[in-house]
Amino acid sequence: MYKQIAANKRNTVLIMLGFVLVIAALGWLFAYVFDDYMITVWVVGVALTYAVIQYFCSASLAVAMTGAKQIQKRDNPRLYNTVENLAITSGLPMPKVYIIDDAAPNAFATGRDPNHAVVAATTGLLDIMDNKELTAVMAHEMSHVKNYDIRVSMITFGLVCIVGYIADLGVRMMFYANHADDDDNSPIGLIAVILVSLLAPLAASLAQLAVSREREYLADASAAHLTRYPEGMISALKKLDTHARPMKHQNPAAEALFINNPLKKGAINNLFSTHPPIEKRIERLEHGKTQF
C-alpha cells in the first residue's frame, strides 16, 4: 500500500512534466506557423500559471462539471454517516460529501490530498444500493483518497482540459489567419491545423490511460479490506454493471474520477477507458477473498 502511495506521488510529478512538455510543443508549433517565437513563451507561461491554479481548483471544477451539490448530515444522513464511519475506520480526515442528481449509478472522489478531499454519489447509486453495498462503494472512493489516486486523477483532469483549450485556440487562430490572407495558405499552415486537431484527443487519451486500471483494482481490494466484507464490493459491482447508463453531464476529462465509466458505451470509449471491465474486477475480488 505504501509503495502505491509513493508511486502515485512520483506519477504526479511525471504527469506535470509531461504536461509542460506537451504545452511547450504546442507553443512551439504555433510560434513556428505564425513566425513569432514569443508565442511559445506566452503559451508556456499561461500553462504554468494554469497548472498552479488548477492544482488548487480542479476539485471545485470537477464538482461543478458533474453538477454535484454539497450536503450536510441533515440532508442525507445515510450517505453522510456512511462516509463519516469510513473516515474514522480508515483514519482519514472527513471529506466533503456531495450528491449528484442523476439516475445513473456512480460515485467519485477528487481533491489534491486527504485533507482536501471530496467524495460524491449519484441519486441513482443511492436508490439501488443497500447499506452494505453503499458502504463498499464509498470505501472504494475513500481508498482512492488514502492511496493518493485523487491527486493523480486531478492532475490528469487538468491536463486534458488545458491541452484541449490551447489546441482549440490554435485552430481558431489558424482559421482566422488563413481567411485574413487567402493568398498565403501555405501547406505548413494546413499541416499545423491537422496536427493540432489530432493532438487534443490524443493527449486526452494518453492522459486517461496514465490513470492506470490497476488503481481501480487496488481501490476495489482496499475497499474489501477496509470493510472486511468483499461480498459487498462484489455485489455493488454487479449492480453497477446491470444498471449502468451514461450520466447526464458527461465529460471525457472527468471519466477517470468515477467508479464506473460515466460515458456512453461504444467501441472507442471502451478501448480507451481508464476502467477495467467490471467482470474482471469481480473476478479479482473473488480470487482474493481469502486475503481479506
N, C-alpha and C positions, 0 to 999 in steps of 0.2 A: 504493500500500500504506500509506504513512504517513498519507495523508488518511483512509483507512478506520479506522486505529487511533485517530486523533484524533476521528473521528466516533463511534466506539464509546465513547470516554471521555465525550464530550458526552451520548450517549444514556443512559449510566449515570446521570448527574445528572438528566436529564429523566424517566427512569423512576422514580427515587427521589422526585422532586417529585410525579409522578402518584400514586405510592404514598401519600404523605402526604395528598394531596387526596381520594383515594378513601376512605381510612380516616377522615378528618375528616368526610366526607359521611355515612359510616355512623354515626359517633358522634353527629352532629347529628340524624340520623333517629331513633336510639334515644332520645336525650335529649328530642326533641320528643314522641315517643309516650308516654314514661314521665314527662314533665314534670319532668325532673331534668337540668339542663344540665351538672352536674358529670360526667355520663356521657361527654360529649364530651371533657372534659379527660382523664379516665381512659383512654378508648379511644385518643386520640392519644398520650398518654404511654406506654402499653403498646406501641403500634405502633412508636413511635420506638425504644424500648428493644429491641423485637424486631428492628427493622431493623439496629441495630448488631450484635446478636448473630448474626443470620443472615448478615451480611456476612462474618463470620469463621468461621461454622459451616456455611454452606449446602453446601459441598463435602462435608463429612462426612455431612450429612443426605441428600444426593443419593446418595452411595455406599451408605449404609445402606438407602435405599428400593429400590435396584436389586439388593441382595444381593451386591454386589461384594466380593471379598476381595483384599487387597494381596498382591503376590508379590515375591520377590527373584529374582535371576538364576537361582539353582539350581532354582527352582520351575518356570519355563518359559523356558529360555534363548532360544528362538526369538522370543517376543514381547518379552522384556526387551531383547535385543540389537537388535531392530528399532527400538524406541523410543530406545534409547541412541544408535544410529548417527544417527537423525534429529535428536536433540537436538544432537549435535555438528555435524552438517551445517548446521543452521539457526541455530546459535549460541545456543540456549536452554538454560536450566538443565535438568537431568534431572528430569522429573516423577515422581511416584509412579505405579506401574503396578499395575493391578487386573485381575482376571479375574472374569467373571460366569458362573456355571454355568447356562447357558441355551442351548437348541438353536437359538433364533432368532439368525441372524447380525446382529450390530450392534456398535456401539462408540460411546463418548462421551468428551468432555473437559469438565472443570469446574475451578473454582478462581477466586480473586479476581485473580490476576495470574500471569505466568510463573514467579515464584519460589514460588508455592503452587499449582501445577497438578497435576491428576490426569488420567490417561488410562486407559481401560478397554476391554476387548474381551470379547465373549462366547465361550464354548467353541464355539458354533455357527459363529462367524466364523472361528475358528482352524481348524476342521475343513474348511471349504470353500475357503478362500483359499490359493493358492500363495504363495511368498515375495514375489514382485513385487506381487501384489495386496494382500497383508497390509501391505507397506511403503507402498503407495499409501493404504490406509485410515488407517493410523496417521499418515501425512504429512498427511492431511486433518485429523485431530484436533490434531496439533501446529500446524497452520496456524491453527486456532481459538485456540490458546494464544497464538501470536505476534501475531495480529490483535486480541487482547483481546475476542474474541467470548465467551469463557468468562465474563468479568465481567458482560456484559450479560445472558447467559443465566442466570447465577446470581441476579442481582437480579430477573429476571422470575420465576424459580422461587420465590423468597421471597415475591414479591408475590402470586402465585396462592395460595400456602399460607395466608398471614395473612388475606387477604380472605375466603377460604373459611371459616377458623376463626371470624372475627368475625361473618360472616353467619350461620353455623350457631348461634353463641351467641345472636345477636339473635332468631332464630326460636324458639329454646328459651325465651328469656325471655318472648317474647310468648305462647307456648303456655301456660306456667305462670301468667302474669298473667291471661290470659283465663279459665283454669279456676279461679283463686282468686277471681275476681269475675265470675261469669257474667252479672250484671246490667249489666255495663259493657263489653260487647263493641262498642265504637264502630267505625264504618266506617273511621276513621283507622287504628285498630289492624290491621284486616284488610288495608287497602291497604299498610301498612308491611310486613306479613308477605309480601305478594306482591312488593313491591319488593325486599326483602332476598333472597327466594328467587331472584329473577331476576338480582340484581346479581353474585352469586358466579360463576356460569358465564359471564356476560357479561364480567366483569373477567378471568376466566381466558382467554377467547377473545381479548380485546384484548391481553392480555399476551403471549400466544403469537404473535399477529400482529406485536407490536412487535419480535420477533426476526425481522428481515427475511429473506425467502427469498434475497435477494441474498447474504447471508452464506454460505449453503450453496454457491451458485455460486462465490463468491470462494474458499472453502476448497477446493473441487474444483480450481479453477485454480491455487491456491497449491500444492496437493499435486503437481499435474502439473509445476509449475515447480521445486519442491524436488527431486523425484525425476528430473527430466528425462526422464520416461517416461509421457506421457499415456495410452498404451495400458494401462498398469497400472491407472490410475484408472477408465478406461472399462470394462475387463474386470471390475474389482471391483464397479462399479455394476450391471453386467449380472447378476452373480451375486447381489447383494443383492436385485435385482428378482425374479429367478427363484425364489430360496429364501426370500423374505420371509414372515414369520409373526409373529403377536403374541408379545411377550415374556411370561414367566410373571408377573413383577412389573410391573404396569402402573400408571402414574400420569400423568394428563394434564399435570400441572405440570412433569414431567421430560421431556416429549416433545422440546422444543427442544434438549436436550443431545445427542441421538443423531444418528448419521449417516443413519439411515433411520427412518421413523416406526415406533415400537415398539408402537403401539396397534392394536386390531382395526380392520380396514378397514371403511369404511362411508361413506355419502354425507356425513354431518355431519363425521366426522373428516377426510375428505379436503378438505372445504370450508374448515375452519379449521386445517388442518395448517400448521405452520411450515416444512415441507419442500416444495420444488417437486417435480413429478413427475420420476421418475428418467430417463424418456426425454428430458425437456427438459435435464436436467443432462448427459446423454450427448451430446445434440445440441450444446450449447455447447462441450463439450470437443472434439468432432470439428471444429467450426468454428475453434477456437482452437489447433489443433495446431501451426501454423506459428509461433505466438508463443512456444511453449515451447522 
